[in-house]
């Protein structure tokens, strides 16, 4: 990420109970006016954010 000396790298993990819960929750998040372009100022540069979805290969 080429973090600068005055920046902090944060790692976060969210585990949804099901795909249906994920889809419903994500729809609510994206409907929030604060998430719209030009909304509240963001505390980070979203262009440098990395995220993805994963499927478990082992659940012991």
C-alpha distance matrix in Angstrom:
0.0 3.8 5.4 9.0 12.0 13.2 10.4 10.5 8.4 11.0 12.2 15.2 17.9 20.8 23.8 26.4 30.0 30.5 29.4 32.0 30.6 27.1 28.5 30.6 28.0 25.4 28.3 29.0 25.4 25.2 28.8 27.8 28.2 25.3 23.0 24.6 23.2 24.5 25.0 24.0 21.1 17.9 16.3 12.7 11.2 12.0 10.7 7.0 8.7 9.3 12.9 15.9 19.4 20.9 24.4 25.7 27.2 29.0 30.4 32.5
3.8 0.0 3.8 6.4 9.6 11.5 9.6 10.8 9.8 13.2 15.0 18.3 21.2 24.2 27.3 29.9 33.6 34.2 33.2 35.7 34.2 30.7 32.1 34.1 31.4 28.8 31.6 32.1 28.5 28.2 31.6 30.5 30.5 27.4 25.5 26.9 25.2 26.0 26.7 25.5 22.3 19.3 17.5 14.1 12.7 14.3 12.9 9.6 12.0 13.0 16.6 19.7 23.2 24.6 28.1 29.2 30.6 32.3 33.7 35.6
5.4 3.8 0.0 3.8 6.7 8.0 5.9 7.2 7.2 10.8 13.4 16.7 20.0 23.0 26.4 29.1 32.7 33.7 32.9 35.3 33.4 30.1 31.7 33.4 30.4 28.1 30.9 31.0 27.3 27.4 30.6 29.0 29.1 25.7 24.2 26.0 24.5 25.0 25.3 23.6 20.3 17.3 14.9 11.9 11.5 13.6 13.2 9.9 11.8 13.4 16.8 20.2 23.6 25.1 28.6 29.5 31.2 32.6 33.6 35.4
9.0 6.4 3.8 0.0 3.8 5.4 5.3 8.2 9.7 13.3 16.4 19.6 23.1 26.0 29.5 32.2 35.8 37.0 36.2 38.4 36.4 33.1 34.6 36.1 33.0 30.7 33.4 33.2 29.4 29.5 32.5 30.7 30.4 26.9 25.8 27.4 25.6 25.6 26.0 24.0 20.5 18.0 15.3 12.9 12.7 15.6 15.3 12.5 14.8 16.8 20.3 23.7 27.1 28.7 32.3 33.2 34.9 36.2 37.1 38.7
12.0 9.6 6.7 3.8 0.0 3.8 5.6 8.1 10.5 14.1 17.3 20.6 24.2 27.3 30.8 33.6 37.2 38.6 38.2 40.4 38.1 35.1 36.8 38.1 34.8 32.9 35.6 35.2 31.4 31.8 34.7 32.6 32.4 28.7 28.0 29.8 28.3 28.0 28.0 25.7 22.2 19.8 16.7 15.0 15.6 18.5 18.7 15.8 17.6 19.6 22.8 26.2 29.5 30.8 34.2 34.8 36.5 37.4 38.1 39.4
13.2 11.5 8.0 5.4 3.8 0.0 3.8 6.9 10.2 13.2 16.8 19.7 23.4 26.2 29.8 32.5 36.0 37.6 37.2 39.1 36.6 33.7 35.4 36.3 32.9 31.1 33.7 32.9 29.2 29.7 32.4 30.0 29.6 25.8 25.5 27.4 26.0 25.4 25.2 22.6 19.1 17.0 13.6 12.6 13.8 17.0 17.9 15.4 16.9 19.5 22.4 26.0 29.2 30.9 34.3 35.0 37.1 37.9 38.3 39.7
10.4 9.6 5.9 5.3 5.6 3.8 0.0 3.8 6.7 9.7 13.3 16.1 19.8 22.6 26.2 28.8 32.4 33.9 33.4 35.3 33.0 30.0 31.7 32.7 29.4 27.5 30.2 29.6 25.9 26.5 29.3 27.1 27.0 23.3 22.6 24.7 23.5 23.4 23.0 20.6 17.3 14.6 11.4 9.7 11.0 13.8 14.9 12.2 13.3 15.8 18.6 22.2 25.3 27.1 30.5 31.3 33.5 34.4 34.8 36.4
10.5 10.8 7.2 8.2 8.1 6.9 3.8 0.0 3.8 6.4 10.0 12.9 16.6 19.5 23.1 25.9 29.4 31.1 30.9 32.9 30.5 27.6 29.7 30.7 27.3 25.7 28.7 28.1 24.4 25.4 28.3 26.2 26.6 23.0 22.2 24.7 24.1 24.3 23.5 21.0 18.2 15.0 11.7 10.2 12.0 14.0 15.5 12.5 12.6 14.5 16.8 20.3 23.1 24.6 27.9 28.3 30.6 31.3 31.5 32.9
8.4 9.8 7.2 9.7 10.5 10.2 6.7 3.8 0.0 3.8 6.8 10.1 13.7 16.8 20.2 23.2 26.7 28.2 28.0 30.2 28.0 25.0 27.1 28.5 25.2 23.6 26.7 26.5 22.9 23.9 27.1 25.3 26.2 22.8 21.4 24.0 23.6 24.4 23.6 21.6 19.0 15.5 12.7 10.5 11.7 12.8 14.0 10.7 10.1 11.3 13.5 16.8 19.7 20.9 24.2 24.8 26.9 27.8 28.2 29.8
11.0 13.2 10.8 13.3 14.1 13.2 9.7 6.4 3.8 0.0 3.8 6.5 10.2 13.3 16.8 19.7 23.1 24.8 24.9 27.0 24.6 21.8 24.1 25.3 22.0 20.7 24.0 23.6 20.1 21.5 24.7 23.0 24.2 20.9 19.6 22.6 22.7 23.8 22.6 20.5 18.5 14.9 12.3 10.7 12.5 12.7 14.6 11.8 9.9 10.8 12.0 15.1 17.4 18.7 21.9 22.3 24.8 25.4 25.4 27.1
12.2 15.0 13.4 16.4 17.3 16.8 13.3 10.0 6.8 3.8 0.0 3.8 7.0 10.4 13.6 16.8 20.1 21.8 22.0 24.4 22.1 19.3 21.9 23.4 20.3 19.1 22.7 22.6 19.4 21.0 24.3 23.1 24.8 21.9 20.1 23.3 23.8 25.3 24.0 22.4 20.8 17.0 15.0 13.3 14.7 13.9 15.7 12.9 10.3 9.8 10.1 12.5 14.4 15.3 18.3 18.5 21.0 21.6 21.7 23.4
15.2 18.3 16.7 19.6 20.6 19.7 16.1 12.9 10.1 6.5 3.8 0.0 3.8 6.8 10.2 13.3 16.6 18.5 18.8 21.0 18.5 15.9 18.8 20.0 16.8 16.0 19.7 19.5 16.5 18.5 21.7 20.5 22.7 20.1 18.3 21.7 22.8 24.5 22.9 21.4 20.4 16.8 15.3 14.1 15.7 14.3 16.6 14.4 11.2 10.6 9.5 11.5 12.7 13.7 16.5 16.9 19.8 20.3 19.9 21.9
17.9 21.2 20.0 23.1 24.2 23.4 19.8 16.6 13.7 10.2 7.0 3.8 0.0 3.8 6.6 10.0 13.2 15.0 15.7 18.1 15.7 13.3 16.5 18.0 15.1 14.7 18.5 18.6 16.2 18.3 21.5 20.9 23.5 21.4 19.4 22.7 24.2 26.3 24.6 23.4 22.9 19.4 18.4 17.3 18.6 16.6 18.7 16.9 13.3 11.9 9.7 10.4 10.5 11.0 13.3 13.5 16.7 17.1 16.4 18.6
20.8 24.2 23.0 26.0 27.3 26.2 22.6 19.5 16.8 13.3 10.4 6.8 3.8 0.0 3.8 6.4 9.9 11.7 12.5 14.6 12.0 9.9 13.2 14.4 11.6 11.7 15.5 15.5 13.6 16.1 19.0 18.7 21.7 20.0 18.1 21.4 23.4 25.7 23.7 22.9 23.0 19.8 19.4 18.6 20.0 17.6 19.9 18.7 15.0 13.7 10.8 10.7 9.9 10.8 12.6 13.2 16.8 17.3 16.1 18.6
23.8 27.3 26.4 29.5 30.8 29.8 26.2 23.1 20.2 16.8 13.6 10.2 6.6 3.8 0.0 3.8 6.6 8.7 10.2 12.5 10.2 8.8 12.5 13.8 11.7 12.5 16.1 16.5 15.4 17.8 20.5 20.6 24.0 22.7 20.7 23.9 26.1 28.7 26.6 26.1 26.4 23.3 23.1 22.3 23.5 20.9 23.0 21.9 18.2 16.4 13.1 12.0 10.0 10.0 10.6 10.8 14.5 14.7 13.1 15.7
26.4 29.9 29.1 32.2 33.6 32.5 28.8 25.9 23.2 19.7 16.8 13.3 10.0 6.4 3.8 0.0 3.8 5.5 7.2 8.9 6.5 5.7 9.5 10.5 9.0 10.4 13.6 14.1 13.8 16.2 18.5 19.1 22.7 22.1 20.0 23.0 25.6 28.3 26.2 26.0 26.9 24.1 24.4 23.9 24.9 22.0 24.1 23.7 19.9 18.3 14.7 13.2 10.7 11.2 11.3 12.2 15.9 16.4 14.6 17.4
30.0 33.6 32.7 35.8 37.2 36.0 32.4 29.4 26.7 23.1 20.1 16.6 13.2 9.9 6.6 3.8 0.0 3.8 7.2 8.4 6.4 7.6 10.9 11.5 10.9 13.0 15.6 16.0 16.5 19.0 20.8 21.6 25.3 25.0 23.2 26.1 28.8 31.5 29.3 29.2 30.3 27.7 28.0 27.6 28.7 25.8 27.9 27.5 23.7 21.9 18.3 16.5 13.6 13.3 12.4 12.7 16.1 16.1 13.7 16.3
30.5 34.2 33.7 37.0 38.6 37.6 33.9 31.1 28.2 24.8 21.8 18.5 15.0 11.7 8.7 5.5 3.8 0.0 3.8 5.4 5.2 6.3 8.7 10.0 10.6 12.1 14.3 15.6 16.4 18.3 20.1 21.6 25.2 25.3 23.1 25.6 28.3 31.3 29.4 29.7 31.0 28.4 29.2 28.5 29.2 25.9 27.7 27.6 23.9 21.9 18.2 15.8 12.6 12.5 11.3 12.4 15.7 16.3 14.5 17.6
29.4 33.2 32.9 36.2 38.2 37.2 33.4 30.9 28.0 24.9 22.0 18.8 15.7 12.5 10.2 7.2 7.2 3.8 0.0 3.8 5.5 5.0 6.1 8.6 9.8 10.3 12.2 14.3 15.1 16.3 18.3 20.2 23.7 24.0 21.4 23.5 26.1 29.3 27.8 28.5 29.7 27.3 28.4 27.5 27.7 24.3 25.7 26.0 22.4 20.4 16.6 14.1 10.8 11.4 10.7 12.9 16.1 17.6 16.5 19.9
32.0 35.7 35.3 38.4 40.4 39.1 35.3 32.9 30.2 27.0 24.4 21.0 18.1 14.6 12.5 8.9 8.4 5.4 3.8 0.0 3.8 5.4 5.2 6.2 8.5 9.9 10.7 12.6 14.3 15.5 16.7 18.9 22.5 23.3 21.1 23.0 25.9 29.0 27.2 28.2 29.9 27.8 29.2 28.7 29.1 25.6 27.4 28.0 24.5 22.9 19.2 17.0 14.1 15.1 14.5 16.6 19.8 21.0 19.6 22.8
30.6 34.2 33.4 36.4 38.1 36.6 33.0 30.5 28.0 24.6 22.1 18.5 15.7 12.0 10.2 6.5 6.4 5.2 5.5 3.8 0.0 3.8 5.5 5.2 5.9 8.4 9.9 10.7 12.2 14.2 15.4 16.9 20.7 21.2 19.3 21.7 24.7 27.6 25.4 25.9 27.6 25.5 26.7 26.5 27.3 24.1 26.3 26.7 23.1 21.9 18.2 16.6 14.1 15.3 15.1 16.8 20.3 21.1 19.4 22.3
27.1 30.7 30.1 33.1 35.1 33.7 30.0 27.6 25.0 21.8 19.3 15.9 13.3 9.9 8.8 5.7 7.6 6.3 5.0 5.4 3.8 0.0 3.8 5.5 5.2 5.9 8.5 10.0 10.4 12.0 14.1 15.6 19.2 19.3 16.9 19.3 22.1 25.1 23.2 23.8 25.2 22.8 24.0 23.5 24.0 20.7 22.7 23.1 19.5 18.2 14.6 13.0 10.7 12.5 13.1 15.3 18.9 20.2 19.0 22.2
28.5 32.1 31.7 34.6 36.8 35.4 31.7 29.7 27.1 24.1 21.9 18.8 16.5 13.2 12.5 9.5 10.9 8.7 6.1 5.2 5.5 3.8 0.0 3.8 5.5 5.2 6.1 8.8 9.9 10.6 12.3 14.6 18.0 18.7 16.2 18.0 20.8 24.0 22.4 23.5 25.2 23.2 24.9 24.4 24.6 21.0 22.8 23.8 20.4 19.3 15.9 14.2 12.2 14.4 15.1 17.8 21.2 22.9 22.0 25.4
30.6 34.1 33.4 36.1 38.1 36.3 32.7 30.7 28.5 25.3 23.4 20.0 18.0 14.4 13.8 10.5 11.5 10.0 8.6 6.2 5.2 5.5 3.8 0.0 3.8 5.5 5.2 6.5 8.8 10.2 10.8 12.9 16.5 17.6 15.7 17.6 20.9 23.7 21.7 22.7 24.8 23.2 25.1 25.1 25.7 22.4 24.6 25.7 22.4 21.8 18.5 17.3 15.5 17.7 18.3 20.6 24.1 25.5 24.1 27.2
28.0 31.4 30.4 33.0 34.8 32.9 29.4 27.3 25.2 22.0 20.3 16.8 15.1 11.6 11.7 9.0 10.9 10.6 9.8 8.5 5.9 5.2 5.5 3.8 0.0 3.8 5.4 5.2 6.3 8.7 9.9 11.1 14.8 15.2 13.5 16.0 19.3 21.9 19.6 20.1 22.0 20.2 21.7 21.9 22.9 19.8 22.4 23.2 19.8 19.5 16.4 15.8 14.5 16.9 18.0 20.1 23.8 24.9 23.4 26.4
25.4 28.8 28.1 30.7 32.9 31.1 27.5 25.7 23.6 20.7 19.1 16.0 14.7 11.7 12.5 10.4 13.0 12.1 10.3 9.9 8.4 5.9 5.2 5.5 3.8 0.0 3.8 5.4 5.0 6.2 8.5 10.1 13.4 13.7 11.2 13.5 16.4 19.3 17.5 18.4 20.0 18.1 20.0 19.7 20.2 16.8 19.1 20.2 17.0 16.7 13.8 13.4 12.6 15.6 17.3 19.9 23.4 25.1 24.1 27.3
28.3 31.6 30.9 33.4 35.6 33.7 30.2 28.7 26.7 24.0 22.7 19.7 18.5 15.5 16.1 13.6 15.6 14.3 12.2 10.7 9.9 8.5 6.1 5.2 5.4 3.8 0.0 3.8 5.5 5.3 6.1 8.9 12.1 13.4 11.2 12.6 15.8 18.7 17.0 18.5 20.6 19.4 21.7 21.7 22.0 18.7 20.9 22.6 19.6 19.7 16.9 16.5 15.8 18.8 20.3 23.0 26.5 28.3 27.3 30.6
29.0 32.1 31.0 33.2 35.2 32.9 29.6 28.1 26.5 23.6 22.6 19.5 18.6 15.5 16.5 14.1 16.0 15.6 14.3 12.6 10.7 10.0 8.8 6.5 5.2 5.4 3.8 0.0 3.8 5.5 5.1 6.5 10.2 11.5 10.2 12.2 15.8 18.1 15.7 16.7 19.2 18.2 20.5 21.1 22.0 19.1 21.8 23.4 20.4 20.9 18.4 18.5 18.0 20.9 22.5 24.8 28.5 29.8 28.5 31.5
25.4 28.5 27.3 29.4 31.4 29.2 25.9 24.4 22.9 20.1 19.4 16.5 16.2 13.6 15.4 13.8 16.5 16.4 15.1 14.3 12.2 10.4 9.9 8.8 6.3 5.0 5.5 3.8 0.0 3.8 5.5 5.5 8.9 9.1 7.3 10.1 13.4 15.7 13.3 14.0 16.0 14.7 16.8 17.3 18.3 15.5 18.3 19.8 16.9 17.7 15.5 16.3 16.4 19.5 21.6 24.0 27.6 29.0 28.0 30.9
25.2 28.2 27.4 29.5 31.8 29.7 26.5 25.4 23.9 21.5 21.0 18.5 18.3 16.1 17.8 16.2 19.0 18.3 16.3 15.5 14.2 12.0 10.6 10.2 8.7 6.2 5.3 5.5 3.8 0.0 3.8 5.4 7.9 8.7 6.0 7.5 10.7 13.6 11.9 13.5 15.6 14.5 17.2 17.4 17.6 14.6 16.9 19.0 16.5 17.5 15.6 16.3 16.7 20.2 22.5 25.3 28.7 30.6 29.9 33.1
28.8 31.6 30.6 32.5 34.7 32.4 29.3 28.3 27.1 24.7 24.3 21.7 21.5 19.0 20.5 18.5 20.8 20.1 18.3 16.7 15.4 14.1 12.3 10.8 9.9 8.5 6.1 5.1 5.5 3.8 0.0 3.8 6.2 8.6 7.3 7.9 11.6 13.9 11.9 13.8 16.6 16.3 19.3 20.0 20.4 17.7 20.2 22.4 20.1 21.3 19.4 20.0 20.2 23.6 25.6 28.3 31.9 33.6 32.6 35.7
27.8 30.5 29.0 30.7 32.6 30.0 27.1 26.2 25.3 23.0 23.1 20.5 20.9 18.7 20.6 19.1 21.6 21.6 20.2 18.9 16.9 15.6 14.6 12.9 11.1 10.1 8.9 6.5 5.5 5.4 3.8 0.0 3.8 5.4 5.6 7.3 11.0 12.4 9.6 10.8 13.8 13.7 16.6 17.8 18.9 16.7 19.6 21.7 19.4 21.1 19.6 20.8 21.4 24.7 27.0 29.4 33.0 34.5 33.4 36.3
28.2 30.5 29.1 30.4 32.4 29.6 27.0 26.6 26.2 24.2 24.8 22.7 23.5 21.7 24.0 22.7 25.3 25.2 23.7 22.5 20.7 19.2 18.0 16.5 14.8 13.4 12.1 10.2 8.9 7.9 6.2 3.8 0.0 3.8 5.3 5.3 8.7 9.4 6.5 8.4 11.8 12.7 16.0 17.5 18.3 16.5 19.3 21.7 20.1 22.3 21.4 23.0 24.0 27.5 30.0 32.5 36.1 37.7 36.8 39.6
25.3 27.4 25.7 26.9 28.7 25.8 23.3 23.0 22.8 20.9 21.9 20.1 21.4 20.0 22.7 22.1 25.0 25.3 24.0 23.3 21.2 19.3 18.7 17.6 15.2 13.7 13.4 11.5 9.1 8.7 8.6 5.4 3.8 0.0 3.8 5.6 8.2 8.4 4.9 5.4 8.5 9.1 12.2 13.9 15.1 13.8 16.9 19.0 17.5 20.0 19.5 21.6 23.0 26.4 29.2 31.5 35.0 36.5 35.7 38.4
23.0 25.5 24.2 25.8 28.0 25.5 22.6 22.2 21.4 19.6 20.1 18.3 19.4 18.1 20.7 20.0 23.2 23.1 21.4 21.1 19.3 16.9 16.2 15.7 13.5 11.2 11.2 10.2 7.3 6.0 7.3 5.6 5.3 3.8 0.0 3.8 6.6 8.5 6.3 7.6 9.6 9.1 12.3 13.0 13.5 11.4 14.3 16.6 14.8 17.0 16.3 18.2 19.7 23.3 26.1 28.7 32.1 33.9 33.3 36.2
24.6 26.9 26.0 27.4 29.8 27.4 24.7 24.7 24.0 22.6 23.3 21.7 22.7 21.4 23.9 23.0 26.1 25.6 23.5 23.0 21.7 19.3 18.0 17.6 16.0 13.5 12.6 12.2 10.1 7.5 7.9 7.3 5.3 5.6 3.8 0.0 3.8 6.2 5.3 8.3 10.4 10.8 14.5 15.0 14.7 12.7 14.9 17.8 16.7 18.9 18.4 20.2 21.8 25.5 28.4 31.2 34.5 36.5 36.2 39.3
23.2 25.2 24.5 25.6 28.3 26.0 23.5 24.1 23.6 22.7 23.8 22.8 24.2 23.4 26.1 25.6 28.8 28.3 26.1 25.9 24.7 22.1 20.8 20.9 19.3 16.4 15.8 15.8 13.4 10.7 11.6 11.0 8.7 8.2 6.6 3.8 0.0 3.8 5.5 8.6 9.5 10.2 14.0 14.0 13.0 11.5 13.0 16.3 16.0 18.6 18.8 20.9 23.0 26.8 29.9 32.8 35.9 38.1 38.0 41.2
24.5 26.0 25.0 25.6 28.0 25.4 23.4 24.3 24.4 23.8 25.3 24.5 26.3 25.7 28.7 28.3 31.5 31.3 29.3 29.0 27.6 25.1 24.0 23.7 21.9 19.3 18.7 18.1 15.7 13.6 13.9 12.4 9.4 8.4 8.5 6.2 3.8 0.0 3.8 6.7 7.7 9.7 13.4 14.1 13.6 13.0 14.8 17.9 18.0 21.0 21.6 24.0 26.3 29.9 33.1 35.8 39.0 41.1 40.9 43.9
25.0 26.7 25.3 26.0 28.0 25.2 23.0 23.5 23.6 22.6 24.0 22.9 24.6 23.7 26.6 26.2 29.3 29.4 27.8 27.2 25.4 23.2 22.4 21.7 19.6 17.5 17.0 15.7 13.3 11.9 11.9 9.6 6.5 4.9 6.3 5.3 5.5 3.8 0.0 3.8 6.4 8.5 12.1 13.6 14.1 13.4 15.9 18.6 18.0 21.0 21.2 23.6 25.5 29.1 32.2 34.7 38.0 39.8 39.3 42.1
24.0 25.5 23.6 24.0 25.7 22.6 20.6 21.0 21.6 20.5 22.4 21.4 23.4 22.9 26.1 26.0 29.2 29.7 28.5 28.2 25.9 23.8 23.5 22.7 20.1 18.4 18.5 16.7 14.0 13.5 13.8 10.8 8.4 5.4 7.6 8.3 8.6 6.7 3.8 0.0 3.8 6.3 9.4 11.7 13.1 13.1 16.1 18.1 17.5 20.8 21.1 23.9 25.9 29.3 32.4 34.6 38.0 39.5 38.8 41.4
21.1 22.3 20.3 20.5 22.2 19.1 17.3 18.2 19.0 18.5 20.8 20.4 22.9 23.0 26.4 26.9 30.3 31.0 29.7 29.9 27.6 25.2 25.2 24.8 22.0 20.0 20.6 19.2 16.0 15.6 16.6 13.8 11.8 8.5 9.6 10.4 9.5 7.7 6.4 3.8 0.0 3.8 6.6 8.8 10.1 11.0 13.9 15.6 15.6 19.1 20.2 23.3 25.8 29.1 32.4 34.5 37.7 39.2 38.8 41.4
17.9 19.3 17.3 18.0 19.8 17.0 14.6 15.0 15.5 14.9 17.0 16.8 19.4 19.8 23.3 24.1 27.7 28.4 27.3 27.8 25.5 22.8 23.2 23.2 20.2 18.1 19.4 18.2 14.7 14.5 16.3 13.7 12.7 9.1 9.1 10.8 10.2 9.7 8.5 6.3 3.8 0.0 3.8 5.4 7.3 8.0 11.3 12.5 12.1 15.6 16.7 20.0 22.6 25.7 29.1 31.1 34.3 35.7 35.4 37.9
16.3 17.5 14.9 15.3 16.7 13.6 11.4 11.7 12.7 12.3 15.0 15.3 18.4 19.4 23.1 24.4 28.0 29.2 28.4 29.2 26.7 24.0 24.9 25.1 21.7 20.0 21.7 20.5 16.8 17.2 19.3 16.6 16.0 12.2 12.3 14.5 14.0 13.4 12.1 9.4 6.6 3.8 0.0 3.8 7.2 8.9 12.2 12.2 11.9 15.4 16.9 20.4 23.0 25.9 29.3 30.8 33.9 35.1 34.8 37.0
12.7 14.1 11.9 12.9 15.0 12.6 9.7 10.2 10.5 10.7 13.3 14.1 17.3 18.6 22.3 23.9 27.6 28.5 27.5 28.7 26.5 23.5 24.4 25.1 21.9 19.7 21.7 21.1 17.3 17.4 20.0 17.8 17.5 13.9 13.0 15.0 14.0 14.1 13.6 11.7 8.8 5.4 3.8 0.0 3.8 5.9 8.8 8.5 8.6 12.2 14.2 17.9 20.9 23.7 27.3 29.0 31.8 33.3 33.3 35.7
11.2 12.7 11.5 12.7 15.6 13.8 11.0 12.0 11.7 12.5 14.7 15.7 18.6 20.0 23.5 24.9 28.7 29.2 27.7 29.1 27.3 24.0 24.6 25.7 22.9 20.2 22.0 22.0 18.3 17.6 20.4 18.9 18.3 15.1 13.5 14.7 13.0 13.6 14.1 13.1 10.1 7.3 7.2 3.8 0.0 3.8 5.4 5.8 7.2 11.0 13.5 17.1 20.4 23.3 27.0 29.1 31.7 33.5 34.0 36.5
12.0 14.3 13.6 15.6 18.5 17.0 13.8 14.0 12.8 12.7 13.9 14.3 16.6 17.6 20.9 22.0 25.8 25.9 24.3 25.6 24.1 20.7 21.0 22.4 19.8 16.8 18.7 19.1 15.5 14.6 17.7 16.7 16.5 13.8 11.4 12.7 11.5 13.0 13.4 13.1 11.0 8.0 8.9 5.9 3.8 0.0 3.8 5.3 5.1 8.6 10.5 13.9 17.1 20.3 24.0 26.2 29.0 31.0 31.5 34.3
10.7 12.9 13.2 15.3 18.7 17.9 14.9 15.5 14.0 14.6 15.7 16.6 18.7 19.9 23.0 24.1 27.9 27.7 25.7 27.4 26.3 22.7 22.8 24.6 22.4 19.1 20.9 21.8 18.3 16.9 20.2 19.6 19.3 16.9 14.3 14.9 13.0 14.8 15.9 16.1 13.9 11.3 12.2 8.8 5.4 3.8 0.0 3.8 5.6 8.4 11.0 14.1 17.6 20.7 24.4 26.9 29.3 31.6 32.5 35.4
7.0 9.6 9.9 12.5 15.8 15.4 12.2 12.5 10.7 11.8 12.9 14.4 16.9 18.7 21.9 23.7 27.5 27.6 26.0 28.0 26.7 23.1 23.8 25.7 23.2 20.2 22.6 23.4 19.8 19.0 22.4 21.7 21.7 19.0 16.6 17.8 16.3 17.9 18.6 18.1 15.6 12.5 12.2 8.5 5.8 5.3 3.8 0.0 3.8 6.5 9.9 13.4 17.0 19.6 23.4 25.4 27.6 29.8 30.8 33.4
8.7 12.0 11.8 14.8 17.6 16.9 13.3 12.6 10.1 9.9 10.3 11.2 13.3 15.0 18.2 19.9 23.7 23.9 22.4 24.5 23.1 19.5 20.4 22.4 19.8 17.0 19.6 20.4 16.9 16.5 20.1 19.4 20.1 17.5 14.8 16.7 16.0 18.0 18.0 17.5 15.6 12.1 11.9 8.6 7.2 5.1 5.6 3.8 0.0 3.8 6.6 10.2 13.7 16.4 20.2 22.2 24.7 26.7 27.4 30.1
9.3 13.0 13.4 16.8 19.6 19.5 15.8 14.5 11.3 10.8 9.8 10.6 11.9 13.7 16.4 18.3 21.9 21.9 20.4 22.9 21.9 18.2 19.3 21.8 19.5 16.7 19.7 20.9 17.7 17.5 21.3 21.1 22.3 20.0 17.0 18.9 18.6 21.0 21.0 20.8 19.1 15.6 15.4 12.2 11.0 8.6 8.4 6.5 3.8 0.0 3.8 7.1 10.8 13.1 16.9 18.9 21.2 23.4 24.4 27.2
12.9 16.6 16.8 20.3 22.8 22.4 18.6 16.8 13.5 12.0 10.1 9.5 9.7 10.8 13.1 14.7 18.3 18.2 16.6 19.2 18.2 14.6 15.9 18.5 16.4 13.8 16.9 18.4 15.5 15.6 19.4 19.6 21.4 19.5 16.3 18.4 18.8 21.6 21.2 21.1 20.2 16.7 16.9 14.2 13.5 10.5 11.0 9.9 6.6 3.8 0.0 3.8 7.2 9.9 13.7 15.9 18.5 20.7 21.5 24.6
15.9 19.7 20.2 23.7 26.2 26.0 22.2 20.3 16.8 15.1 12.5 11.5 10.4 10.7 12.0 13.2 16.5 15.8 14.1 17.0 16.6 13.0 14.2 17.3 15.8 13.4 16.5 18.5 16.3 16.3 20.0 20.8 23.0 21.6 18.2 20.2 20.9 24.0 23.6 23.9 23.3 20.0 20.4 17.9 17.1 13.9 14.1 13.4 10.2 7.1 3.8 0.0 3.7 6.6 10.3 13.0 15.5 18.1 19.1 22.4
19.4 23.2 23.6 27.1 29.5 29.2 25.3 23.1 19.7 17.4 14.4 12.7 10.5 9.9 10.0 10.7 13.6 12.6 10.8 14.1 14.1 10.7 12.2 15.5 14.5 12.6 15.8 18.0 16.4 16.7 20.2 21.4 24.0 23.0 19.7 21.8 23.0 26.3 25.5 25.9 25.8 22.6 23.0 20.9 20.4 17.1 17.6 17.0 13.7 10.8 7.2 3.7 0.0 3.8 7.0 10.1 12.9 15.5 16.3 19.8
20.9 24.6 25.1 28.7 30.8 30.9 27.1 24.6 20.9 18.7 15.3 13.7 11.0 10.8 10.0 11.2 13.3 12.5 11.4 15.1 15.3 12.5 14.4 17.7 16.9 15.6 18.8 20.9 19.5 20.2 23.6 24.7 27.5 26.4 23.3 25.5 26.8 29.9 29.1 29.3 29.1 25.7 25.9 23.7 23.3 20.3 20.7 19.6 16.4 13.1 9.9 6.6 3.8 0.0 3.8 6.6 9.2 11.9 13.0 16.5
24.4 28.1 28.6 32.3 34.2 34.3 30.5 27.9 24.2 21.9 18.3 16.5 13.3 12.6 10.6 11.3 12.4 11.3 10.7 14.5 15.1 13.1 15.1 18.3 18.0 17.3 20.3 22.5 21.6 22.5 25.6 27.0 30.0 29.2 26.1 28.4 29.9 33.1 32.2 32.4 32.4 29.1 29.3 27.3 27.0 24.0 24.4 23.4 20.2 16.9 13.7 10.3 7.0 3.8 0.0 3.8 6.4 9.2 10.3 14.0
25.7 29.2 29.5 33.2 34.8 35.0 31.3 28.3 24.8 22.3 18.5 16.9 13.5 13.2 10.8 12.2 12.7 12.4 12.9 16.6 16.8 15.3 17.8 20.6 20.1 19.9 23.0 24.8 24.0 25.3 28.3 29.4 32.5 31.5 28.7 31.2 32.8 35.8 34.7 34.6 34.5 31.1 30.8 29.0 29.1 26.2 26.9 25.4 22.2 18.9 15.9 13.0 10.1 6.6 3.8 0.0 3.8 5.6 6.7 10.3
27.2 30.6 31.2 34.9 36.5 37.1 33.5 30.6 26.9 24.8 21.0 19.8 16.7 16.8 14.5 15.9 16.1 15.7 16.1 19.8 20.3 18.9 21.2 24.1 23.8 23.4 26.5 28.5 27.6 28.7 31.9 33.0 36.1 35.0 32.1 34.5 35.9 39.0 38.0 38.0 37.7 34.3 33.9 31.8 31.7 29.0 29.3 27.6 24.7 21.2 18.5 15.5 12.9 9.2 6.4 3.8 0.0 3.8 6.9 9.9
29.0 32.3 32.6 36.2 37.4 37.9 34.4 31.3 27.8 25.4 21.6 20.3 17.1 17.3 14.7 16.4 16.1 16.3 17.6 21.0 21.1 20.2 22.9 25.5 24.9 25.1 28.3 29.8 29.0 30.6 33.6 34.5 37.7 36.5 33.9 36.5 38.1 41.1 39.8 39.5 39.2 35.7 35.1 33.3 33.5 31.0 31.6 29.8 26.7 23.4 20.7 18.1 15.5 11.9 9.2 5.6 3.8 0.0 3.8 6.2
30.4 33.7 33.6 37.1 38.1 38.3 34.8 31.5 28.2 25.4 21.7 19.9 16.4 16.1 13.1 14.6 13.7 14.5 16.5 19.6 19.4 19.0 22.0 24.1 23.4 24.1 27.3 28.5 28.0 29.9 32.6 33.4 36.8 35.7 33.3 36.2 38.0 40.9 39.3 38.8 38.8 35.4 34.8 33.3 34.0 31.5 32.5 30.8 27.4 24.4 21.5 19.1 16.3 13.0 10.3 6.7 6.9 3.8 0.0 3.8
32.5 35.6 35.4 38.7 39.4 39.7 36.4 32.9 29.8 27.1 23.4 21.9 18.6 18.6 15.7 17.4 16.3 17.6 19.9 22.8 22.3 22.2 25.4 27.2 26.4 27.3 30.6 31.5 30.9 33.1 35.7 36.3 39.6 38.4 36.2 39.3 41.2 43.9 42.1 41.4 41.4 37.9 37.0 35.7 36.5 34.3 35.4 33.4 30.1 27.2 24.6 22.4 19.8 16.5 14.0 10.3 9.9 6.2 3.8 0.0
